[in-house]
Amino acid sequence: MKKNKLSSGFKKLLITVFLMFTGPVILYQAFSNVGHQWYYIVLILGLILCILSLITFFSGIKSIINYIFDKDL
């Protein structure tokens, strides 16, 4: 059970790295095509990915901290 928390935390941090690169790239594409008909859809998608990267980052850090201090939350 303890190893599961640690591996879960590192998996979440790996997902965070992926989202940290894709979110800003999609936001950049949205801002460089302001007049396009898909502007708002791409902008919202980029913002959602950036917010998800923050959520998964803190969730991964929380899992690792719980592993280190042996808390069951």
CNS distance restraints for C-alpha pairs under 8 A (distance, minus, plus):
assign (resid   1 and name CA) (resid   5 and name CA) 6.70 0.50 0.50
assign (resid   2 and name CA) (resid   6 and name CA) 6.70 0.50 0.50
assign (resid   2 and name CA) (resid  67 and name CA) 6.19 0.50 0.50
assign (resid   2 and name CA) (resid  70 and name CA) 7.81 0.50 0.50
assign (resid   3 and name CA) (resid   7 and name CA) 6.15 0.50 0.50
assign (resid   3 and name CA) (resid  67 and name CA) 7.87 0.50 0.50
assign (resid   4 and name CA) (resid   8 and name CA) 5.86 0.50 0.50
assign (resid   5 and name CA) (resid   9 and name CA) 6.11 0.50 0.50
assign (resid   5 and name CA) (resid  63 and name CA) 5.73 0.50 0.50
assign (resid   5 and name CA) (resid  64 and name CA) 6.72 0.50 0.50
assign (resid   5 and name CA) (resid  66 and name CA) 7.55 0.50 0.50
assign (resid   5 and name CA) (resid  67 and name CA) 5.91 0.50 0.50
assign (resid   6 and name CA) (resid  10 and name CA) 6.38 0.50 0.50
assign (resid   6 and name CA) (resid  63 and name CA) 6.56 0.50 0.50
assign (resid   6 and name CA) (resid  64 and name CA) 5.43 0.50 0.50
assign (resid   6 and name CA) (resid  67 and name CA) 5.92 0.50 0.50
assign (resid   7 and name CA) (resid  11 and name CA) 6.10 0.50 0.50
assign (resid   8 and name CA) (resid  12 and name CA) 6.23 0.50 0.50
assign (resid   8 and name CA) (resid  60 and name CA) 7.23 0.50 0.50
assign (resid   8 and name CA) (resid  63 and name CA) 7.00 0.50 0.50
assign (resid   9 and name CA) (resid  13 and name CA) 6.30 0.50 0.50
assign (resid   9 and name CA) (resid  59 and name CA) 7.36 0.50 0.50
assign (resid   9 and name CA) (resid  60 and name CA) 4.13 0.50 0.50
assign (resid   9 and name CA) (resid  61 and name CA) 6.40 0.50 0.50
assign (resid   9 and name CA) (resid  62 and name CA) 7.51 0.50 0.50
assign (resid   9 and name CA) (resid  63 and name CA) 4.92 0.50 0.50
assign (resid   9 and name CA) (resid  64 and name CA) 5.33 0.50 0.50
assign (resid  10 and name CA) (resid  14 and name CA) 6.15 0.50 0.50
assign (resid  10 and name CA) (resid  60 and name CA) 6.49 0.50 0.50
assign (resid  10 and name CA) (resid  64 and name CA) 7.63 0.50 0.50
assign (resid  11 and name CA) (resid  15 and name CA) 6.31 0.50 0.50
assign (resid  11 and name CA) (resid  60 and name CA) 7.59 0.50 0.50
assign (resid  12 and name CA) (resid  16 and name CA) 6.15 0.50 0.50
assign (resid  12 and name CA) (resid  56 and name CA) 5.78 0.50 0.50
assign (resid  12 and name CA) (resid  57 and name CA) 6.80 0.50 0.50
assign (resid  12 and name CA) (resid  59 and name CA) 7.19 0.50 0.50
assign (resid  12 and name CA) (resid  60 and name CA) 4.96 0.50 0.50
assign (resid  13 and name CA) (resid  17 and name CA) 6.34 0.50 0.50
assign (resid  13 and name CA) (resid  56 and name CA) 6.87 0.50 0.50
assign (resid  13 and name CA) (resid  57 and name CA) 5.80 0.50 0.50
assign (resid  13 and name CA) (resid  60 and name CA) 5.53 0.50 0.50
assign (resid  13 and name CA) (resid  61 and name CA) 7.66 0.50 0.50
assign (resid  14 and name CA) (resid  18 and name CA) 6.62 0.50 0.50
assign (resid  15 and name CA) (resid  19 and name CA) 6.27 0.50 0.50
assign (resid  15 and name CA) (resid  53 and name CA) 7.74 0.50 0.50
assign (resid  15 and name CA) (resid  56 and name CA) 7.33 0.50 0.50
assign (resid  16 and name CA) (resid  20 and name CA) 5.89 0.50 0.50
assign (resid  16 and name CA) (resid  52 and name CA) 7.99 0.50 0.50
assign (resid  16 and name CA) (resid  53 and name CA) 4.96 0.50 0.50
assign (resid  16 and name CA) (resid  54 and name CA) 7.47 0.50 0.50
assign (resid  16 and name CA) (resid  56 and name CA) 5.82 0.50 0.50
assign (resid  16 and name CA) (resid  57 and name CA) 5.65 0.50 0.50
assign (resid  17 and name CA) (resid  21 and name CA) 6.60 0.50 0.50
assign (resid  17 and name CA) (resid  53 and name CA) 7.70 0.50 0.50
assign (resid  18 and name CA) (resid  22 and name CA) 6.34 0.50 0.50
assign (resid  19 and name CA) (resid  23 and name CA) 5.68 0.50 0.50
assign (resid  19 and name CA) (resid  49 and name CA) 6.12 0.50 0.50
assign (resid  19 and name CA) (resid  50 and name CA) 6.75 0.50 0.50
assign (resid  19 and name CA) (resid  52 and name CA) 7.35 0.50 0.50
assign (resid  19 and name CA) (resid  53 and name CA) 5.23 0.50 0.50
assign (resid  20 and name CA) (resid  24 and name CA) 6.92 0.50 0.50
assign (resid  20 and name CA) (resid  49 and name CA) 7.93 0.50 0.50
assign (resid  20 and name CA) (resid  50 and name CA) 6.60 0.50 0.50
assign (resid  20 and name CA) (resid  53 and name CA) 5.84 0.50 0.50
assign (resid  21 and name CA) (resid  25 and name CA) 6.41 0.50 0.50
assign (resid  22 and name CA) (resid  26 and name CA) 6.14 0.50 0.50
assign (resid  22 and name CA) (resid  46 and name CA) 7.84 0.50 0.50
assign (resid  22 and name CA) (resid  49 and name CA) 7.41 0.50 0.50
assign (resid  23 and name CA) (resid  27 and name CA) 6.23 0.50 0.50
assign (resid  23 and name CA) (resid  45 and name CA) 7.96 0.50 0.50
assign (resid  23 and name CA) (resid  46 and name CA) 4.83 0.50 0.50
assign (resid  23 and name CA) (resid  47 and name CA) 6.85 0.50 0.50
assign (resid  23 and name CA) (resid  48 and name CA) 7.79 0.50 0.50
assign (resid  23 and name CA) (resid  49 and name CA) 4.90 0.50 0.50
assign (resid  23 and name CA) (resid  50 and name CA) 4.98 0.50 0.50
assign (resid  24 and name CA) (resid  28 and name CA) 6.00 0.50 0.50
assign (resid  24 and name CA) (resid  46 and name CA) 6.64 0.50 0.50
assign (resid  24 and name CA) (resid  50 and name CA) 7.03 0.50 0.50
assign (resid  25 and name CA) (resid  29 and name CA) 6.29 0.50 0.50
assign (resid  25 and name CA) (resid  46 and name CA) 7.81 0.50 0.50
assign (resid  26 and name CA) (resid  30 and name CA) 6.22 0.50 0.50
assign (resid  26 and name CA) (resid  42 and name CA) 6.82 0.50 0.50
assign (resid  26 and name CA) (resid  43 and name CA) 7.37 0.50 0.50
assign (resid  26 and name CA) (resid  45 and name CA) 7.57 0.50 0.50
assign (resid  26 and name CA) (resid  46 and name CA) 5.11 0.50 0.50
assign (resid  27 and name CA) (resid  31 and name CA) 6.22 0.50 0.50
assign (resid  27 and name CA) (resid  42 and name CA) 7.25 0.50 0.50
assign (resid  27 and name CA) (resid  43 and name CA) 5.80 0.50 0.50
assign (resid  27 and name CA) (resid  46 and name CA) 4.90 0.50 0.50
assign (resid  27 and name CA) (resid  47 and name CA) 7.06 0.50 0.50
assign (resid  28 and name CA) (resid  32 and name CA) 6.12 0.50 0.50
assign (resid  29 and name CA) (resid  33 and name CA) 6.36 0.50 0.50
assign (resid  29 and name CA) (resid  42 and name CA) 7.86 0.50 0.50
assign (resid  30 and name CA) (resid  34 and name CA) 6.41 0.50 0.50
assign (resid  30 and name CA) (resid  39 and name CA) 5.61 0.50 0.50
assign (resid  30 and name CA) (resid  40 and name CA) 7.71 0.50 0.50
assign (resid  30 and name CA) (resid  42 and name CA) 5.63 0.50 0.50
assign (resid  30 and name CA) (resid  43 and name CA) 5.32 0.50 0.50
assign (resid  30 and name CA) (resid  46 and name CA) 7.97 0.50 0.50
assign (resid  31 and name CA) (resid  39 and name CA) 7.81 0.50 0.50
assign (resid  31 and name CA) (resid  43 and name CA) 7.59 0.50 0.50
assign (resid  33 and name CA) (resid  39 and name CA) 6.59 0.50 0.50
assign (resid  34 and name CA) (resid  39 and name CA) 5.82 0.50 0.50
assign (resid  35 and name CA) (resid  39 and name CA) 6.94 0.50 0.50
assign (resid  38 and name CA) (resid  42 and name CA) 6.20 0.50 0.50
assign (resid  39 and name CA) (resid  43 and name CA) 6.01 0.50 0.50
assign (resid  40 and name CA) (resid  44 and name CA) 6.01 0.50 0.50
assign (resid  41 and name CA) (resid  45 and name CA) 6.15 0.50 0.50
assign (resid  42 and name CA) (resid  46 and name CA) 6.13 0.50 0.50
assign (resid  43 and name CA) (resid  47 and name CA) 6.25 0.50 0.50
assign (resid  44 and name CA) (resid  48 and name CA) 6.11 0.50 0.50
assign (resid  45 and name CA) (resid  49 and name CA) 6.25 0.50 0.50
assign (resid  46 and name CA) (resid  50 and name CA) 6.26 0.50 0.50
assign (resid  47 and name CA) (resid  51 and name CA) 6.21 0.50 0.50
assign (resid  48 and name CA) (resid  52 and name CA) 6.06 0.50 0.50
assign (resid  49 and name CA) (resid  53 and name CA) 6.15 0.50 0.50
assign (resid  50 and name CA) (resid  54 and name CA) 6.58 0.50 0.50
assign (resid  51 and name CA) (resid  55 and name CA) 6.35 0.50 0.50
assign (resid  52 and name CA) (resid  56 and name CA) 6.05 0.50 0.50
assign (resid  53 and name CA) (resid  57 and name CA) 5.99 0.50 0.50
assign (resid  54 and name CA) (resid  58 and name CA) 6.34 0.50 0.50
assign (resid  55 and name CA) (resid  59 and name CA) 6.09 0.50 0.50
assign (resid  56 and name CA) (resid  60 and name CA) 5.89 0.50 0.50
assign (resid  57 and name CA) (resid  61 and name CA) 6.20 0.50 0.50
assign (resid  58 and name CA) (resid  62 and name CA) 6.00 0.50 0.50
assign (resid  59 and name CA) (resid  63 and name CA) 6.26 0.50 0.50
assign (resid  60 and name CA) (resid  64 and name CA) 6.35 0.50 0.50
assign (resid  61 and name CA) (resid  65 and name CA) 6.10 0.50 0.50
assign (resid  62 and name CA) (resid  66 and name CA) 6.04 0.50 0.50
assign (resid  63 and name CA) (resid  67 and name CA) 6.23 0.50 0.50
assign (resid  64 and name CA) (resid  68 and name CA) 6.25 0.50 0.50
assign (resid  65 and name CA) (resid  69 and name CA) 6.13 0.50 0.50
assign (resid  66 and name CA) (resid  70 and name CA) 5.38 0.50 0.50
assign (resid  66 and name CA) (resid  71 and name CA) 4.96 0.50 0.50
assign (resid  66 and name CA) (resid  72 and name CA) 7.00 0.50 0.50
assign (resid  66 and name CA) (resid  73 and name CA) 7.91 0.50 0.50
assign (resid  67 and name CA) (resid  71 and name CA) 6.90 0.50 0.50
